[in-house]
């Protein structure tokens, strides 16, 4: 794990100074109203940089004076008399969290950063500037910023978020124990829906964003306080949401199989990662009720939702819009946002390549793709493209470019902690099962850095990795679509050597036991992975490209599958094989739901004329026996979708650890 403690840079020499013991003691003892004194004391110890010319050229400003209330959007700008090639790293940390920023953006070309704090107190804001992507840090500037409470008395404060009409800010005064925020529509005496649970702040007010609200609707909000075995309920407050924004087209949502006996569930939501729409719309995340009504969205176009991160936060890849206009999906930014759309963490391919080069890695990243997941340790795993120019491999005579993949492990400050490169661990002579190549027509490939002539042989789309799954034993599963394999990788909670422990799929390490009468039981060109907490079984979306390519005639359909894995005997048992009723050659997702149910997302349906044509998606809920209990058709392609009780998400609890 790479640690990045706060450092004091004096006269440009970068001397690492640990906070004095008296500072750490005061941070733990001072009440909220003593923070101005602590801030003044720390400022004496942590002076603004002076000395070198490079450091004197950096200034940091805020568009609003210090002392703004919780939830205010504050824009910080770095002013530097440098070159147009400058890169800026922003860090924001509360004064009582001296070792770790809560918000950061690693080196990027944007000289601004917008922050909306949710807890009152004093904060340290820092910007570090360097003169180019490979240059060392050359200067920095810092300032202190105070955030005041919105709930100075004993009554919570409720308001709409500044830029999102479907998100509310609920600010609580200091309290003991735990709190739970609950919401319900006004009228009709509908049940209260819990949306967030958190520990109280004993000496400071704190705010939470509330999402999952329909447009132009009235809601009641209240909090339950649990302390000393007693529950206190605050008075409810009412808020009215705003209208959906003009100029934003949301994809059509049609329930094709309603949930039995439930006209409109008040609590369940469907978080959707819209990939593209028939009208040419760009990727963006949204959430709907199960009847298709929009209850949340993220406004930046080109944002591809990957997975929920920490509660109330989401992991995204930001797609290059110029490349997207040419039909290519190229992502160079990894970002984590909160419910109000503000950035919590962000890094770039350029920044990660600079870290890899500084540490002597030969791996060079071409772009993010397909995946990012948050681990219980606070680390984040993401996938990135790699390339190598090899000779006499995969049946080619002479040189050919192979497109591979890397797993990048980022610590809580999004610095590289562990790297896995497929070229070091997989057989480069095993060609993609269907011979996929990065031809000019294959828009799923990133632009090649090594293939300079633009002539055959084209770069080989060797692996097309598309999903990661962290296992309770500390290792990883990686889905390799173009190999028709799922491989287990020795991650070891970040200490593993990366070797491939086994390969699941056709021509892999496992024999398959399947129901009689199924001629092609193995998954192929699969998407997404999930584990059943109660049994440890593996859930897979079987797109079926290889199976369907060999089909002589008749319809060929994608499937939802559940496998039981015996790693000792090297046997896989197919225990559920659901015909989803259509063919989705690309995209797809799975999710394990309570009460022996599964969610299968067919992201890009091409053989479903009854659904209205190509490029649509369908979200299907089935029981453990394969019966469909709910289905929603979406007038767009979906990368992924998730059923959530609330937008603060969930974490799986393992009742049985998987044996593999």
Buried (B, 14 or more C-beta within 10 A) or exposed (E): BBEBEBBBBBEBEEEEEEBEEEBBEBBEEBEBEEBBEBBEBBBEEBEEBEEBEBBBBBBBEBEEEBEBBBBBBBEBBBBBEBEEEBBBBBBBBBBBBBEBBBBBBBBBEEBBBBBBBBBBBBBBBBBBBBBBBEBEBBBBBBBBBBBBBBBEEEEBBBBBBBBBBBBBBBBBBBBBBBBBBBBBBEEEEBEBBBBBBBEBBEBBBBBBBBBBBBBEBEBBBBBBBBEEEEEEEBEBBEBEBBEBBEEEEBBBBBEBBBBEEEEEEBBBBBBBBBBBBBEEBBBBBBBBBBBBBBBBBBEBBBBBBBBBBBBBBBBBBBBBEEBBEEEBBBBBBBBBBBBBBBBBBBBBBBBBBBBBBEEEBEBBBBBBBBBBBBBEBEBBBBBBBBBBBBEEBBEBEEEBBBBBBBBBBBBBBBBBBBBBBBBBBBEBEBBBBBEBBBEEEEBBBBBBBBBEEEEEBBBBBBBBBBBBBBBBBBBBBBBBBBBBBBBBBBBBBBEBEBEBBBBBBBEBBBEBBBEEEEEBBBBBBBBBBBBBBEBBBBBBBBBBBBBBEEBEEEEBBBBBBBBBBBBEEEEBBBBBBBEBBBBBBBBBBBBBBEEBBBBBBBBBBBBBEEBBEEBBBBBBBBBEEEEBBBBBBBBBBBBBBBBBBBBBBEEEEEEEEBEB
